[in-house]
Amino acid sequence: MKISNSMIFASRRCGHTERLAHGVGVLLVLLGMLPSGATAQNRNRDDWQKVPDILAALGVKEGSWVADVGAGEGYFTVHLGRAVGPQGRVFAVDIDERALRDLRKTVSDNHLSNVEIIRGDLDNPKLPSESLDAVLIVNAYHEMTEYESMLKHIVQALKPGGRLVVSEQIAESRRGTSRATQVDKHELSIGFALTELERAGLVIIEAHDPFLKNPDSEVYWLLVGRRPQTR
């Protein structure tokens, strides 16, 4: 499937485009809402990360249940925790113990009682079945060696109609290279991910390539897949 720059397209199976701007008016408030204890690095990241757009792509709102898979130190976990509010739930998943220690500290420092931290496996994020409104993976999908199994479990964790949002970086010079070559450079092009999400049973409803460029001039794409509604 050919994807043009900044393209937002409708999947053949869903028959229409869901607007990325859904709910963005409310979520724009979050851009000015720095978590307590935020580092200077995170404040700088807020300037380019397009957090409101990512939250809108997820479709999160007060009371949503969401997951941050490959959460690292918890940058997006904090934003998600504040977006879903006290009635919502965030499952922050990582497999690295050092990352989990940093994640626990971030959650504690920001007083997020609505976050559950999970140590996942290489092939299983250990998320509750058919419970989530959305799952987010930012700059971590390329690290998933067992991505087929991970996607299977993520789809099972989503409610019908739930969304998976994936964002990764890719160098222009490596867009046409093999998946293995890209992963070796800690990146992945949107075409591989799109095919893999469709094979996992998701309907592709949004694709942005490019989505953003960070201060180091690294280009990121963003892809949104949706679990089909139960007939």
Phi and psi in degrees as GROMACS dihedral restraints (atoms count N, CA, C in turn):
[ dihedral_restraints ]
;  ai    aj    ak    al  type     phi  dphi    fc
    3     4     5     6     1   -82.8    20    10
    4     5     6     7     1   134.1    20    10
    6     7     8     9     1  -121.8    20    10
    7     8     9    10     1   121.9    20    10
    9    10    11    12     1   -87.5    20    10
   10    11    12    13     1   162.9    20    10
   12    13    14    15     1   -57.5    20    10
   13    14    15    16     1   136.0    20    10
   15    16    17    18     1    57.5    20    10
   16    17    18    19     1    31.0    20    10
   18    19    20    21     1   -83.1    20    10
   19    20    21    22     1   136.3    20    10
   21    22    23    24     1  -120.8    20    10
   22    23    24    25     1   114.3    20    10
   24    25    26    27     1  -130.4    20    10
   25    26    27    28     1   162.1    20    10
   27    28    29    30     1   -97.9    20    10
   28    29    30    31     1   138.9    20    10
   30    31    32    33     1   -68.6    20    10
   31    32    33    34     1   148.9    20    10
   33    34    35    36     1   -59.3    20    10
   34    35    36    37     1   -28.5    20    10
   36    37    38    39     1   -85.1    20    10
   37    38    39    40     1   -21.9    20    10
   39    40    41    42     1   -98.4    20    10
   40    41    42    43     1   -22.3    20    10
   42    43    44    45     1    77.3    20    10
   43    44    45    46     1    -0.5    20    10
   45    46    47    48     1  -157.7    20    10
   46    47    48    49     1   161.9    20    10
   48    49    50    51     1   -94.5    20    10
   49    50    51    52     1   128.5    20    10
   51    52    53    54     1   -88.1    20    10
   52    53    54    55     1   131.8    20    10
   54    55    56    57     1   -72.5    20    10
   55    56    57    58     1   129.7    20    10
   57    58    59    60     1   -64.6    20    10
   58    59    60    61     1   -24.3    20    10
   60    61    62    63     1   -79.2    20    10
   61    62    63    64     1     4.9    20    10
   63    64    65    66     1   -55.7    20    10
   64    65    66    67     1   117.4    20    10
   66    67    68    69     1    75.2    20    10
   67    68    69    70     1     5.9    20    10
   69    70    71    72     1   -67.4    20    10
   70    71    72    73     1   -25.7    20    10
   72    73    74    75     1   -59.3    20    10
   73    74    75    76     1   -42.3    20    10
   75    76    77    78     1   -71.9    20    10
   76    77    78    79     1   -41.0    20    10
   78    79    80    81     1   -72.7    20    10
   79    80    81    82     1   -20.3    20    10
   81    82    83    84     1   -59.7    20    10
   82    83    84    85     1   -25.7    20    10
   84    85    86    87     1   -59.4    20    10
   85    86    87    88     1   -32.0    20    10
   87    88    89    90     1   -65.3    20    10
   88    89    90    91     1   -24.6    20    10
   90    91    92    93     1   -61.1    20    10
   91    92    93    94     1   -32.6    20    10
   93    94    95    96     1   -94.8    20    10
   94    95    96    97     1     7.2    20    10
   96    97    98    99     1  -104.8    20    10
   97    98    99   100     1    86.8    20    10
   99   100   101   102     1   -75.2    20    10
  100   101   102   103     1   134.8    20    10
  102   103   104   105     1   -63.2    20    10
  103   104   105   106     1   148.5    20    10
  105   106   107   108     1   -62.8    20    10
  106   107   108   109     1   140.2    20    10
  108   109   110   111     1    76.5    20    10
  109   110   111   112     1    11.5    20    10
  111   112   113   114     1   -63.2    20    10
  112   113   114   115     1   140.0    20    10
  114   115   116   117     1   -80.5    20    10
  115   116   117   118     1   163.9    20    10
  117   118   119   120     1   -61.1    20    10
  118   119   120   121     1   -34.6    20    10
  120   121   122   123     1   -62.5    20    10
  121   122   123   124     1   -42.6    20    10
  123   124   125   126     1   -68.5    20    10
  124   125   126   127     1   -36.2    20    10
  126   127   128   129     1   -62.6    20    10
  127   128   129   130     1   -40.6    20    10
  129   130   131   132     1   -65.4    20    10
  130   131   132   133     1   -38.6    20    10
  132   133   134   135     1   -63.8    20    10
  133   134   135   136     1   -34.9    20    10
  135   136   137   138     1   -60.0    20    10
  136   137   138   139     1   -25.0    20    10
  138   139   140   141     1   -70.8    20    10
  139   140   141   142     1   -27.2    20    10
  141   142   143   144     1  -123.8    20    10
  142   143   144   145     1   -11.0    20    10
  144   145   146   147     1   -75.3    20    10
  145   146   147   148     1   -14.4    20    10
  147   148   149   150     1    58.6    20    10
  148   149   150   151     1    46.4    20    10
  150   151   152   153     1   -57.0    20    10
  151   152   153   154     1   -45.8    20    10
  153   154   155   156     1   -57.8    20    10
  154   155   156   157     1   -37.6    20    10
  156   157   158   159     1   -66.7    20    10
  157   158   159   160     1   -38.8    20    10
  159   160   161   162     1   -67.8    20    10
  160   161   162   163     1   -42.7    20    10
  162   163   164   165     1   -63.6    20    10
  163   164   165   166     1   -38.4    20    10
  165   166   167   168     1   -65.2    20    10
  166   167   168   169     1   -39.5    20    10
  168   169   170   171     1   -62.4    20    10
  169   170   171   172     1   -35.4    20    10
  171   172   173   174     1   -71.7    20    10
  172   173   174   175     1   -25.8    20    10
  174   175   176   177     1    74.3    20    10
  175   176   177   178     1    23.4    20    10
  177   178   179   180     1   -74.9    20    10
  178   179   180   181     1   150.7    20    10
  180   181   182   183     1  -152.2    20    10
  181   182   183   184     1   178.2    20    10
  183   184   185   186     1   -54.2    20    10
  184   185   186   187     1   128.2    20    10
  186   187   188   189     1    91.4    20    10
  187   188   189   190     1    -5.2    20    10
  189   190   191   192     1   -66.9    20    10
  190   191   192   193     1   151.7    20    10
  192   193   194   195     1  -107.6    20    10
  193   194   195   196     1   121.9    20    10
  195   196   197   198     1  -136.9    20    10
  196   197   198   199     1   164.2    20    10
  198   199   200   201     1  -130.2    20    10
  199   200   201   202     1   142.8    20    10
  201   202   203   204     1  -112.4    20    10
  202   203   204   205     1    99.3    20    10
  204   205   206   207     1   -95.7    20    10
  205   206   207   208     1   125.5    20    10
  207   208   209   210     1    79.0    20    10
  208   209   210   211     1    46.4    20    10
  210   211   212   213     1   -69.9    20    10
  211   212   213   214     1   -22.9    20    10
  213   214   215   216     1    60.5    20    10
  214   215   216   217     1  -134.4    20    10
  216   217   218   219     1   -80.3    20    10
  217   218   219   220     1    -5.3    20    10
  219   220   221   222     1   103.0    20    10
  220   221   222   223     1    21.5    20    10
  222   223   224   225     1   -55.0    20    10
  223   224   225   226     1   -53.1    20    10
  225   226   227   228     1   -76.6    20    10
  226   227   228   229     1   -27.4    20    10
  228   229   230   231     1   -56.9    20    10
  229   230   231   232     1   -42.7    20    10
  231   232   233   234     1   -63.4    20    10
  232   233   234   235     1   -47.6    20    10
  234   235   236   237     1   -62.6    20    10
  235   236   237   238     1   -40.4    20    10
  237   238   239   240     1   -66.7    20    10
  238   239   240   241     1   -41.9    20    10
  240   241   242   243     1   -59.6    20    10
  241   242   243   244     1   -39.0    20    10
  243   244   245   246     1   -75.6    20    10
  244   245   246   247     1   -32.1    20    10
  246   247   248   249     1   -69.7    20    10
  247   248   249   250     1   -39.1    20    10
  249   250   251   252     1   -84.9    20    10
  250   251   252   253     1   -17.5    20    10
  252   253   254   255     1    72.8    20    10
  253   254   255   256     1  -178.8    20    10
  255   256   257   258     1   -65.3    20    10
  256   257   258   259     1   -23.3    20    10
  258   259   260   261     1   -86.8    20    10
  259   260   261   262     1    -9.2    20    10
  261   262   263   264     1   -92.9    20    10
  262   263   264   265     1  -178.1    20    10
  264   265   266   267     1  -145.6    20    10
  265   266   267   268     1   136.5    20    10
  267   268   269   270     1  -121.2    20    10
  268   269   270   271     1   127.8    20    10
  270   271   272   273     1  -105.2    20    10
  271   272   273   274     1   110.8    20    10
  273   274   275   276     1  -100.5    20    10
  274   275   276   277     1   116.7    20    10
  276   277   278   279     1  -116.3    20    10
  277   278   279   280     1   134.1    20    10
  279   280   281   282     1  -151.9    20    10
  280   281   282   283     1   164.3    20    10
  282   283   284   285     1  -111.1    20    10
  283   284   285   286     1    -9.4    20    10
  285   286   287   288     1   -94.8    20    10
  286   287   288   289     1   127.0    20    10
  288   289   290   291     1   -65.2    20    10
  289   290   291   292     1   -37.6    20    10
  291   292   293   294     1   -65.5    20    10
  292   293   294   295     1   -41.6    20    10
  294   295   296   297     1   -62.1    20    10
  295   296   297   298     1   -39.3    20    10
  297   298   299   300     1   -65.0    20    10
  298   299   300   301     1   -37.1    20    10
  300   301   302   303     1   -62.6    20    10
  301   302   303   304     1   -45.4    20    10
  303   304   305   306     1   -63.7    20    10
  304   305   306   307     1   -38.3    20    10
  306   307   308   309     1   -64.3    20    10
  307   308   309   310     1   -44.5    20    10
  309   310   311   312     1   -59.7    20    10
  310   311   312   313     1   -41.8    20    10
  312   313   314   315     1   -64.8    20    10
  313   314   315   316     1   -43.2    20    10
  315   316   317   318     1   -60.6    20    10
  316   317   318   319     1   -45.7    20    10
  318   319   320   321     1   -63.3    20    10
  319   320   321   322     1   -42.8    20    10
  321   322   323   324     1   -65.6    20    10
  322   323   324   325     1   -46.2    20    10
  324   325   326   327     1   -61.8    20    10
  325   326   327   328     1   -29.8    20    10
  327   328   329   330     1   -98.2    20    10
  328   329   330   331     1     4.9    20    10
  330   331   332   333     1    55.6    20    10
  331   332   333   334     1    47.7    20    10
  333   334   335   336     1   -97.6    20    10
  334   335   336   337     1    93.2    20    10
  336   337   338   339     1   -78.1    20    10
  337   338   339   340     1    -8.6    20    10
  339   340   341   342     1   -96.3    20    10
  340   341   342   343     1    12.7    20    10
  342   343   344   345     1  -109.5    20    10
  343   344   345   346     1   130.0    20    10
  345   346   347   348     1  -111.2    20    10
  346   347   348   349     1   124.9    20    10
  348   349   350   351     1   -94.4    20    10
  349   350   351   352     1   132.1    20    10
  351   352   353   354     1  -126.0    20    10
  352   353   354   355     1   131.7    20    10
  354   355   356   357     1   -89.7    20    10
  355   356   357   358     1   107.0    20    10
  357   358   359   360     1   -83.3    20    10
  358   359   360   361     1   173.5    20    10
  360   361   362   363     1  -103.0    20    10
  361   362   363   364     1   169.1    20    10
  363   364   365   366     1   -60.1    20    10
  364   365   366   367     1   -29.2    20    10
  366   367   368   369     1  -116.2    20    10
  367   368   369   370     1     7.4    20    10
  369   370   371   372     1  -157.1    20    10
  370   371   372   373     1   117.8    20    10
  372   373   374   375     1   -79.1    20    10
  373   374   375   376     1    -5.1    20    10
  375   376   377   378     1    60.0    20    10
  376   377   378   379     1    47.3    20    10
  378   379   380   381     1   -94.9    20    10
  379   380   381   382     1   152.0    20    10
  381   382   383   384     1   -65.6    20    10
  382   383   384   385     1   141.8    20    10
  384   385   386   387     1   -71.8    20    10
  385   386   387   388     1   134.4    20    10
  387   388   389   390     1    47.2    20    10
  388   389   390   391     1    44.1    20    10
  390   391   392   393     1  -121.8    20    10
  391   392   393   394     1   -14.8    20    10
  393   394   395   396     1  -103.0    20    10
  394   395   396   397     1   140.0    20    10
  396   397   398   399     1   -80.4    20    10
  397   398   399   400     1   -28.4    20    10
  399   400   401   402     1  -161.9    20    10
  400   401   402   403     1   154.3    20    10
  402   403   404   405     1  -131.1    20    10
  403   404   405   406     1   137.9    20    10
  405   406   407   408     1  -118.9    20    10
  406   407   408   409     1   133.5    20    10
  408   409   410   411     1  -131.6    20    10
  409   410   411   412     1   112.3    20    10
  411   412   413   414     1  -118.6    20    10
  412   413   414   415     1   120.1    20    10
  414   415   416   417     1    53.6    20    10
  415   416   417   418     1    36.4    20    10
  417   418   419   420     1  -136.0    20    10
  418   419   420   421     1   -18.6    20    10
  420   421   422   423     1   -60.0    20    10
  421   422   423   424     1   -38.4    20    10
  423   424   425   426     1   -63.9    20    10
  424   425   426   427     1   -21.6    20    10
  426   427   428   429     1   -82.7    20    10
  427   428   429   430     1    -9.6    20    10
  429   430   431   432     1   -83.9    20    10
  430   431   432   433     1    97.7    20    10
  432   433   434   435     1   -65.8    20    10
  433   434   435   436     1   -30.6    20    10
  435   436   437   438     1  -104.8    20    10
  436   437   438   439     1    52.6    20    10
  438   439   440   441     1   -64.7    20    10
  439   440   441   442     1   -31.6    20    10
  441   442   443   444     1   -64.1    20    10
  442   443   444   445     1   -44.4    20    10
  444   445   446   447     1   -68.2    20    10
  445   446   447   448     1   -39.3    20    10
  447   448   449   450     1   -60.8    20    10
  448   449   450   451     1   -46.3    20    10
  450   451   452   453     1   -63.2    20    10
  451   452   453   454     1   -38.8    20    10
  453   454   455   456     1   -58.7    20    10
  454   455   456   457     1   -46.1    20    10
  456   457   458   459     1   -69.3    20    10
  457   458   459   460     1   -36.4    20    10
  459   460   461   462     1   -65.3    20    10
  460   461   462   463     1   -44.3    20    10
  462   463   464   465     1   -60.4    20    10
  463   464   465   466     1   -40.8    20    10
  465   466   467   468     1   -64.5    20    10
  466   467   468   469     1   -30.5    20    10
  468   469   470   471     1   -77.7    20    10
  469   470   471   472     1   -24.3    20    10
  471   472   473   474     1   -75.2    20    10
  472   473   474   475     1   143.8    20    10
  474   475   476   477     1   -69.5    20    10
  475   476   477   478     1   157.6    20    10
  477   478   479   480     1   -54.3    20    10
  478   479   480   481     1   128.7    20    10
  480   481   482   483     1    89.7    20    10
  481   482   483   484     1    -7.6    20    10
  483   484   485   486     1   -69.3    20    10
  484   485   486   487     1   156.4    20    10
  486   487   488   489     1  -115.3    20    10
  487   488   489   490     1   145.7    20    10
  489   490   491   492     1  -114.5    20    10
  490   491   492   493     1   124.2    20    10
  492   493   494   495     1  -112.8    20    10
  493   494   495   496     1   125.7    20    10
  495   496   497   498     1  -123.4    20    10
  496   497   498   499     1   134.3    20    10
  498   499   500   501     1  -135.4    20    10
  499   500   501   502     1   131.8    20    10
  501   502   503   504     1  -141.9    20    10
  502   503   504   505     1   166.2    20    10
  504   505   506   507     1  -104.6    20    10
  505   506   507   508     1   155.8    20    10
  507   508   509   510     1  -153.3    20    10
  508   509   510   511     1   133.4    20    10
  510   511   512   513     1   -78.4    20    10
  511   512   513   514     1   140.2    20    10
  513   514   515   516     1   -55.8    20    10
  514   515   516   517     1   -36.8    20    10
  516   517   518   519     1   -70.2    20    10
  517   518   519   520     1   -13.9    20    10
  519   520   521   522     1  -115.2    20    10
  520   521   522   523     1     9.3    20    10
  522   523   524   525     1   -60.1    20    10
  523   524   525   526     1   -33.3    20    10
  525   526   527   528     1   -94.6    20    10
  526   527   528   529     1     6.5    20    10
  528   529   530   531     1   -86.6    20    10
  529   530   531   532     1   174.4    20    10
  531   532   533   534     1   -70.5    20    10
  532   533   534   535     1   162.0    20    10
  534   535   536   537     1   -59.4    20    10
  535   536   537   538     1   -42.8    20    10
  537   538   539   540     1   -61.4    20    10
  538   539   540   541     1   -41.4    20    10
  540   541   542   543     1   -63.4    20    10
  541   542   543   544     1   -43.9    20    10
  543   544   545   546     1   -65.0    20    10
  544   545   546   547     1   -45.9    20    10
  546   547   548   549     1   -61.8    20    10
  547   548   549   550     1   -37.1    20    10
  549   550   551   552     1   -59.7    20    10
  550   551   552   553     1   -26.9    20    10
  552   553   554   555     1   -97.4    20    10
  553   554   555   556     1    11.7    20    10
  555   556   557   558     1    61.6    20    10
  556   557   558   559     1    48.9    20    10
  558   559   560   561     1  -155.9    20    10
  559   560   561   562     1   174.4    20    10
  561   562   563   564     1  -161.8    20    10
  562   563   564   565     1   140.9    20    10
  564   565   566   567     1   -84.9    20    10
  565   566   567   568     1   157.6    20    10
  567   568   569   570     1   -65.3    20    10
  568   569   570   571     1   -30.0    20    10
  570   571   572   573     1   -61.8    20    10
  571   572   573   574     1   -42.3    20    10
  573   574   575   576     1   -62.1    20    10
  574   575   576   577     1   -48.4    20    10
  576   577   578   579     1   -63.5    20    10
  577   578   579   580     1   -40.8    20    10
  579   580   581   582     1   -59.4    20    10
  580   581   582   583     1   -47.4    20    10
  582   583   584   585     1   -61.4    20    10
  583   584   585   586     1   -41.9    20    10
  585   586   587   588     1   -69.6    20    10
  586   587   588   589     1   -37.7    20    10
  588   589   590   591     1   -67.3    20    10
  589   590   591   592     1   -40.3    20    10
  591   592   593   594     1   -64.5    20    10
  592   593   594   595     1   -41.6    20    10
  594   595   596   597     1   -62.5    20    10
  595   596   597   598     1   -29.4    20    10
  597   598   599   600     1   -78.6    20    10
  598   599   600   601     1    -4.4    20    10
  600   601   602   603     1   102.1    20    10
  601   602   603   604     1     8.8    20    10
  603   604   605   606     1   -89.7    20    10
  604   605   606   607     1   147.7    20    10
  606   607   608   609     1   -93.8    20    10
  607   608   609   610     1   124.1    20    10
  609   610   611   612     1   -78.4    20    10
  610   611   612   613     1   120.0    20    10
  612   613   614   615     1  -114.6    20    10
  613   614   615   616     1   -18.3    20    10
  615   616   617   618     1  -145.4    20    10
  616   617   618   619     1   142.5    20    10
  618   619   620   621     1  -147.1    20    10
  619   620   621   622     1   126.9    20    10
  621   622   623   624     1  -127.3    20    10
  622   623   624   625     1   117.2    20    10
  624   625   626   627     1  -147.5    20    10
  625   626   627   628     1   100.1    20    10
  627   628   629   630     1   -84.9    20    10
  628   629   630   631     1   161.7    20    10
  630   631   632   633     1  -103.9    20    10
  631   632   633   634     1   -46.3    20    10
  633   634   635   636     1  -156.6    20    10
  634   635   636   637     1   165.3    20    10
  636   637   638   639     1  -128.1    20    10
  637   638   639   640     1   127.7    20    10
  639   640   641   642     1   -85.0    20    10
  640   641   642   643     1   175.2    20    10
  642   643   644   645     1   -59.7    20    10
  643   644   645   646     1   -20.6    20    10
  645   646   647   648     1   -89.4    20    10
  646   647   648   649     1    11.6    20    10
  648   649   650   651     1    66.4    20    10
  649   650   651   652     1    23.5    20    10
  651   652   653   654     1   -85.1    20    10
  652   653   654   655     1   131.7    20    10
  654   655   656   657     1   -95.4    20    10
  655   656   657   658     1   129.8    20    10
  657   658   659   660     1  -112.8    20    10
  658   659   660   661     1   145.8    20    10
  660   661   662   663     1  -109.0    20    10
  661   662   663   664     1   167.7    20    10
  663   664   665   666     1  -139.4    20    10
  664   665   666   667     1   137.1    20    10
  666   667   668   669     1  -132.4    20    10
  667   668   669   670     1   136.8    20    10
  669   670   671   672     1  -122.7    20    10
  670   671   672   673     1   122.5    20    10
  672   673   674   675     1  -115.6    20    10
  673   674   675   676     1   149.8    20    10
  675   676   677   678     1  -126.6    20    10
  676   677   678   679     1   135.8    20    10
  678   679   680   681     1   -72.1    20    10
  679   680   681   682     1   129.5    20    10
  681   682   683   684     1   -59.4    20    10
  682   683   684   685     1   148.4    20    10
  684   685   686   687     1   -68.5    20    10
  685   686   687   688     1   146.4    20    10
  687   688   689   690     1   -70.0    20    10
  688   689   690   691     1   130.9    20    10
